[in-house]
């Protein structure tokens, strides 16, 4: 493929790849996003609303969130 080169060892086995990001940046980013998502499959999940409310509560104690932004619907 144009814009993709392989690095090989002394036996001719492919050991690394060089990808021209001008041609394939979006594809590489999607691939890396997929790897990251896969690596997090076994992490415990956190409830979104509880997390946001915890952040807002913390910020409101420091006076950084106005009253209208305190509740998530």
N, C-alpha and C positions, 0 to 999 in steps of 0.2 A: 504494500500500500504506500502511496506517496505520502511523505511526511512522517513515516514510522520506520525506525531503524532498530535493529537488535544488536545487542552486545553478546558475544559468544565466548565461551571458555576455550581452552586449548584443544578440546575434543570436538568443538563445533556445536556444543549445547548452548541454547539460548539461556542467558542468565539475567538479562535486563533489557529494558526497552527505552528508547528515546522517542518521544512523541512531540511533534511540532504543534505547539499550542495555538499558533495562528490558524491552523486547519482544524484542530480537534479540541479546543478548550472546553466547549460545552459538554462534549461526550466524556472527557476526562473528569470534569466536575461531577457529572451525574454518576459516573463509575465510583468515584471516591465517596460521594454521598451514600451510595448503596453499601459500600464497605463499612462506612461508619455506622449506618443503621443496623447492619447485620451484627457488628461488634457489640451493639447495645441491646440485643434481643433479650438477654438474660438479666438485664438490670431491672431493679424494681421500678414499677411505674409510680408516678406521683399525680394525684388528682389536680387537674388544671385550676379549677375554681378555688380549691383550698390554697394552692400555691400563690395565686394572684392575691387572694385576700390576706395571706400572711405578709406578702410584700407590701401591700397597701397599708396594712396595720402598722408595720414597721416604719414606713415613710410618714404616716400621719402622726406618729409619736414624735417624729423629728420636725413636724410642721412642713412637710414637703408635698403633701397631697391635699387638694381642696376637697371640701365636703361632697361636692357633686361627683367626684371620681372614686368615692370609697366603696361603692357597691358594684359588683359584676352581675349582670343579668344572664 
